């Protein structure tokens, strides 16, 4: 492979019954290893600043959460973002950043008070589940807020205490499974390796001191820790919205 293609994927991400128009930025572009980035015809590079600005403006934020911005800088620094990509999941199966208009999220509730406190930012698996930051009303920076996964077949579960905890879970390399009963990571023994997972693991170690997650049980323990803090408060907050929506 003479180089790594620049990546921006524009598509309608299927969320089962949840359908939104999304701009997806596939993660996991590995280092160019000396190869030049490709730009031809209508393809053009989007710098990390341009993408950060677009991401921020879409969500109406003055600034991106620190750890989200760091990930974007990492990705653009090792590959750059162009117009199109055929797939996502190069660092962790099916995971991709997205710029989202909340159409999918509104299937859970269209009330402004609900939508204003949830911020979808990434595709979670290949079937349409997605991750969102939940502003729990504590007044802390969004960087410290918990992460919820919304399942394409139902289910809404806290999965990480904050962005960096999710980044660590992504290092396990496999996509999350979600249903009404829960959310979990499971990696088959014969599962393939995301092509640039090793580069991502190095980045995690350098920036956060994280060692790789080796087992499903280890991943599950991190989810359990987050849910012990935030699942009940999230359910209590979300219940009136879901009830009003007939969910």
Secondary structure, DSSP 4 states (H G I P E B T S, - for coil): --S-----EEEEEEETTEEEEEEEEE------TTPPPP--TT---B-HHHHHHHHHHHHT-SS--HHHHHHHHHHHHHT-B-S--S---SSSTT-EEEEE-STTGGGT---HHHHTTEEEEEE-STTS-EEEEE--SS---GGGS-EEEE-TTS-EEEEESSHHHHHHHHTT-S-EEEETTEEEE---TTPPPPTTHHHHHHHHHHHH-PPPP-SHHHHHHHHHHHHHHHHHHHHHHHHHHHHHTT-
